[in-house]
């Protein structure tokens, strides 16, 4: 099992939008960055990820699960671009802000701290556990 972080502008695709898709989930489409695409190619069904509201909010608000591994992105005919399908698993009880993450010394090497522009990024298991704890999850999904 690996862990990830998916960033979205809430006015484009919000956590509420993701939750509304239910168990069938939705493609994480529209990614046009090679590094982010390559991370999606590494994802396996069942991997978990944080859902992060970017722009003004800059906070982790939910947890998602990878439903379908990398496949062609349906929003383009360009075969260079792929995506995964994800579904909402649960809310993070207390949203965790970028400011809180940056203030935690144990998270100083987290990709989000060092490359906050990357829309899809890996999260280490130790980072996953700590951020889940910061978000009020007593028993984080692992």
Secondary structure, 3 states (H helix, E strand, C coil): CCEEEEEECCCCCCHHHHHHCHHHCEECCCCCCHHHHHHHHHCCCCCEEEEEECCCCCEEEEEEEEEEEEEECCCCCCCCCEEEEEEEEEEEEEEEEHHHHHHCHHHCCCHHHHCCCCCEEEECHHHHHHHHHHCCCCCCCC
